[in-house]
Amino acid sequence: MSDFVTLWPGQASAYSGEVDLLIGAFTVLILLLSAPVFILIVVFATKYRRGKPANRRHAPNRNVWLEVSWTLVPFLLLIGFYIWSTDLFVRLYHPPAGALEIDVVAKQWMWKFKHPEGQGEIDELHVPSGEPVRLVMASQDVVHSLFVPALRLKQDVVPGRYTSMWFTAGKPGTYRLACAEFCGTDHSVMGGSIVVMAPADYARWLEEAGTEGTLAAEGAALFRSRGCSGCHGPSATVHAPDLAGLYMRPVPLSDGTTVIADAQYLRDSILLPQAQIAAGYPAIMPTFANVLDEEEVLKLVAYIKSLKGGEEGQ
């Protein structure tokens, strides 16, 4: 069922229900804590509106436990909500192993999705239900923000870096997605939908959509056409870093530090090669900024990630 015209979007995942429960419970807590204050304000303003002589002497008896309880109980309840919300936040940024990874490029004014098998989509994303999906996102131009109300998820997409979010959609249907960050004159039309399908239907859709090759295969072709194999290929005479098995491997840098060769490092090494120079190698790689667009960079990164020992440049 679509949520395009509903005031309160449906819940398309278990995470959505948890977020709604957290918000509802926290709202009830705030009402319980604040209602007595406002009620007593009205009562006292009504009762003592004409004024009354006040007894300025200290109260002969003090109920210490009462005074402590109205501070301690709200404090403990708020700590409980802090732990609850932190648990949700941590789980949001730690996708399970083996999640289906889909690349996303945001640009004025559209969303472009690329499946691992090579199927591409614009402003519409097909995903299987009941399976974790991780979106790895990059912006071609300005800051965008991918917002899926039915999943209760929103993630900024920032130029120059990769951001990600993951979800497991448990309810087949079509759900709205939108850009939640003002990104230019046509920001309001930068929307689309997520189509959640049963796994068998999703597999059928992948076959029918067709592709000329996987993202890594397209990256391999780009690797050769852009001349990368001339330096990083097995027969190259240039002293360049070995890319085989590089992904997620520690890389010593010329400044004495060490970084992990994750997707962000690979992207920066292509577009900003002088920023982090590998130890023992000359700083001779040219920049591909303003030469490659984000989709091409994603393909190259996918290819490098796929490389095993002895495969580079082939």
N, C-alpha and C positions, 0 to 999 in steps of 0.2 A: 504493500500500500504506500502511495506517495505521501510525502509530508510537505509538498510545495505550498499548500494553502492553509495549513494548520497553524494555529497560534502557538501551540506547544508541540514541538516535533515528537514523533514516536521514538521508541527506544530500539535501535538497530543492533545493540550489543549489550553484553553483560556490564561492560564499563559504564554505559549510559545509565543503567539502572542504579549502579553504585553512586554515580555523580548526583543523580536526582535524589537519592536517599540522603546523601550527605548534605545537600543544599536544603532539603526539607527539614531534616533533623536540626540543622544549625539555625534555621529560621525559627523553629519552635523554641529552641533554647534562648535565642535573643528576645523573643516575645515574653517568655517566662521570666527572664531577668529584668527586662525593662518595664513590663506592664505594671508591677507593683509601684514603681517610681511614679509613673504618670497617673495612676489611679489615686495614689496618696496626694499628689499635687492638686488634683481636682477636689478631693475630699477636704483637704486642709484649706484650700482657697475658698471653698464654700462655707465651711464651718467657721472659719476665723476671718471672714471678709470684713466684719465690722470692728475687728480688733479685740483684744482681750489682754488683761494684765498677765504677764508671764512670771513664773517663778524662776528666778535666776540662780537659786541655790543648786549645788551639785546634787544629783540623784543619790539618795541614801544607799541604794543597792544597784549593783551592776551585774548583768548577766554576761560574763566573759565568754562563755561558750556560744551564746547567741551571736555576739559580735564577731567571734572568730569564724563561726560557721557561714555567715553570709558573705565572708570574703573567701574562705577556703573552698567551699563547695563550688561556686562559679569558677574559681581558678582550676580546680581539678577537672571540671567538665570541659573547660576550654582546652586544657592540656590533652584530654582525650580526643577532642576534635582535631587538634594539631597532629597527633599521632595518626589518626584515621586519614586525614587529608594528605599527610606526608607519604603514607603507604601507597595511596592512589597515585601520587605524583611520581614516586620512584618506579612503580610498575609501568607507568606510561612511558618512561625513558629507558626501559630495559626489555626489548622485544625478546621473545623466546627464540632459541636456536632453530634454524631451519625455516624461519618465516619467509614467505614469498616476497621477494624484493622487486619493487616496481620503481623505475626512475621517473621523476617528474621535473619538467621545466616550465617555470612560470614566466610569462612575457606579456607585454601589453598587446592585446588584452585577452589572453587565452591560457588554458592549462593543457600541456602536452604530456601524455603518459606513454611510457615505453615498457612493455612486458619483457621478461628475460628471454623469451623465445623470439622476440623481435616485433611482435604486434604493436602497432602504434594507435593511439586514440587522441582525439582533441575534445576537450570539455566533457568527456564521458569516460568513466573508468569501470570496467567489468572486473569483479573479484569473486572468488568462491566463498560461500558461507561456511562457517565453522573452522576456517583455517586462518592462522595469523598472517597478516599482510603488513609489510614494512614499506613505507614510502620514503625514498631518498630524493630530496628536493633541492633544486638550484634555481636561481633567478637569472634571467637573461638581461634584465635592465634595472628595475627599481625594487623596493621592498614590497612583497606581496604577502598574503596570509591565507593559507588554505583552511577553510572552516567547513566542517560537516556537522550541522546541528543534530542530526539523528544519532551521531556517534559521540556527541558532546566533546568534540576534539577541534582544536585550532592550533596551527603552528605557523609561525612566521617563516617566510622564504626570503633569504637575505642574499644580495649580490656578493660574490666573492667567497662564499662558504656553502657547505652542505648542511642542511638541517633534515631531520627525519621525524616521523611519527609512525606508530603502528596501531593496529586494531584487529579484532576478530569479530567480523559481522556475523551474527547468529540468525538473522531474520532476512530471508530473501525479499527483495523489493527494490524500488528505485528511490534514492534519497538525494536531496539537494546538496550541492557544494557551492561555495561562493568564496570570493576574495573579501576578507574582513579588514583589509588595510587599504586606505585611499591610495591608489596607484596611478591616477591620471584621469583624463577627461572621460574615458569609457569604463571607469572602475565599476559602475553599477551593472554593466552587462558582462562582467567577467565572472561567469558562473558555470554551472554544469550539473552533472549528476553522477552518483556512484550507483552502479547496477550490481546488486548482490544476487548471485545465482547459486543454485545447488551445484556441488562439485562436478557432477556428471554434465550438467548444462554448461558449466564454465569450460570444461575440457572440450566439449563440442564447439563452443564459441571460438576457442583458440584455433581449432582446426579450420573452421569456416573463415575466420579472419585472414588466415594466411600470412606469410612473411617471406622475405627474401633471405632471411638468415637471422641468427641470434644477434643480440647486442654485441657480444664479444666478437662474432664473425665480422660484423660491420666495422668494429674497431680494428680488426686485423687488416682489413682492406684499407682503412684510413691510415693505419700505421705505415703501410708501404707507400701509399700515394702521397703522403705528406713528407716522405723522406726520413721518417724516424728510424727505419731499419738501416739506413746508411751509417748511423752511428751506433745503434743499439743491436744490430743484427750480429749473428755469430761470425760473419766474415768481415765485419767492419774493421778498418785500421785505426779508427779513432778510439782513444781510451775513454770509454763511457761506462757508466754503471750497468751492471748486469740486472736485467729486469726479470729474469726467470725466478719464480718463487719469491719475488720482492714483497708482494702484498702482505701486510701485517707483520713484517719482519723488522727488527730493530735496525736503524740506519745511523751509523756514526756520522756526525757532521764536521765540517772543517773548523768550526768554532769550539770543538771539544764536547759538545752536547750530543745527545742521542734522541732520535724520534722514532715513533712507530710508523711504518709506511702504510697508513690507512688511506681511505679514499680521498680525504682532504689533502694529505701530503702529496698523493699522486697528482691531484688537480693543480696544486700550487707549483709542483715541479714542472708542469707543462706550461702554465701561464706566467709563473713568477720564478723562473729557474735560478735566479741569483739570490733569492731570499734564504734558501736552505741548501747549501752546497755540500754534497756528499764528500766525506773525507777521502783524500787521495786522488781526487779528480779535478781537472782544471775547470774553471768557470767559463766554459765556451758555449754552452747550450743557448741558442737564441730563444727569445720569448715567443709564444704563440698567442699571446693576448692580442685581440683585434684581428686575429687570423682565423681562429676556431671559434665557433659559437658553442653554447653550453651543451647542445645535443651531441656535437662532435666530441667534446671533452668527455661526456658521459660514456660514449662508445670506446674511446681510447682507454679510459679508466677500467671499463668492463673487460677489455682485452688484456690489459696488464694484470688484472686480478685473476684472470683465467690461466695465465702462463705458469707452467710447471718447469722443472729443470730441463734445459736443452731445447725449449720450444720457442724462444724469443725470436721475433722477426721472421718466423717461418710462415 
